[in-house]
Each structure stands twice: as structure tokens, then as C-alpha cells.
Amino acid sequence: MKTASRILIFGSDLVLTELVVVALSGLGAELRVAANWPDFERLTARTVFDVVVVLEVAPVRSGRNFFRRIRPRPLRRPEIYVVAWHQAADTVLAMLECGVDQYLSFPLNLSRLRGKVIAALSR
């Protein structure tokens, strides 16, 4: 029996986080939210996620072992999407080089994000 897919949304902006939660609801996946680093650490310590949506650049660039926490096993590689205001080419390139699968910038197309998540969950 296949276990339910898990999605983690990590962001401190409550309105944006709620918009993304609503956009990703109804996919048959368990949605979890981390509003800060302690929440993120607690959730990733006991759960492996299929998709991680990060709604700001700071956690990825913090050097706090972000990728090691969500990709703990070499055979498990959850999709990581970063949504941010930063659109400079060097910022986007740095995110992709360090392991981000998709970098989306504002204005955010919630339907596009939903479609990307659906595709990732179906793999």
C-alpha cells in the first residue's frame, strides 16, 4: 500500500503561506507548515517529505544544513521549490547550484506551482 505523499511549506509570511496551502490542498497529500527554523527542524527530524516549498531565500542560504535535513538519505531526493522576490541571475543560479529543483519568482502563479507539485508527486 502506498503511503500518502507529504508536502512541507516553509515560510514566515502567514498570508503567503496560507495562499500556498490553499493552492496545494486537495491533492491527497499531507500538508505541513513550518513558520520558522525550529518548526522546520522539528518536522524534518521525523518526517521525509516528497516536496518542500520554501517561501523565502534566507533558509536555503543560511548554511544551516538545510539540504541535509530534507535529503537525509542518498536515495531519497524530494523536490525543492523556492519562491522568492529575488530575481537576480546570480541568486537564481546559486539556488539551482546548491540543489533547488525549481526557483519561482513573484508574482507567483499558484496554478503553475500546483501543476509542478502534481507532476512531482506523480513521479
N, C-alpha and C positions, 0 to 999 in steps of 0.2 A: 504494500500500500504506500503510495507516495505521500510524503508529508507536505503540509501546506507551505507555500512559499512565504518568505519573510522579507519585509522591506523596512529599512531603517531610514528615517528622515532626521537629519541633524541640522538644526538651525536655531538661532536665538530670537529671530523676529517672529513673534507669535502670529501675526496676521498672515505673513507669507507661509509659515509652516502650516497653518490651518488651511490655506488655499491648496497647498500641495497635498495635504491629507485628503481633502475632499476630491481633488483631481484623481488620486490614486485609489480611492475607495471603490469597492465593488469588483475588485479584480480576483477575489478569492484568496488574497494574500493577507497574512498578518501584518498590520502596520504598527510600528513602534516609533516613538518620537524621543529624541534626546535634545534638550534645550541648552545643555552646557556640557563641558568636558567630563565632570563627574558622572552625569547621566549616561554619557556615551561610554565611558569606561565600564560602568555597571552593566549596561546592556550587552556590550561586546564581550564581556568576560564570560558570559554563559550562553550566548546565542551566536550562531553563524547565520549571517543574512545573505540573501540571494541578490539583493540590490540595495545599495546605500546611496541616498540622495543627500548631498551636503549643500546647504543653502548659504554658504559663505566660504571665502577662500582661507581665512585665518586657521581653521583647524588642520587643513591639509598642509599648510606651510609652516605650522608651528614647530615641527621637529619633535613632536611628542609621540613618535612611533604610531602614527595614525594608520598607516597601511599594514603594519604588523598586527595591529589589533583586529582589523576586519578581514585580513587574509592570513589567518594563523597557520593554515596548512598549505603546503606547496601545491596540492592537487585541487584545492578549492579557491576559486578566483571570483568572488562576487563582483558584479558590475558596479562601478563607482561613477556617479554623475555629480558634477559640481555646477551649481547655479550661482552666478555672481555678477556684480556690476562691472568688474574689471574686464576690459576688452583689449588691453594692450597685447600685442602679439607675443611679447616675451613672457607675459603672465600665462597666457593660454599654452604656449609651448612648454613652460616649466611644469604646469599641471599635468599635461599629457606625458611628459618625460618621466614624471615621478609615479605614474601608474593610474591616473584618472582615465576612465574609458570615454567619457563624454563631458565636454565643457559647454554649458549653455549660458548665454548671457541675457540680461534683461533688455527689452521687455520679454518676459517668459511666455511662451506659447504652451499652456497647460495641456492642450490636446496632443501636441508633439511630444511632450515629456511622457504623457500617459502611453502613447504609442511605443516609445522607446522602452519603457518599463515592461509593457506587454511582450514585446519582442524578446527582451532579456529573460523574462520568466518562462517563455516557451522553449528556450534552448536547453 
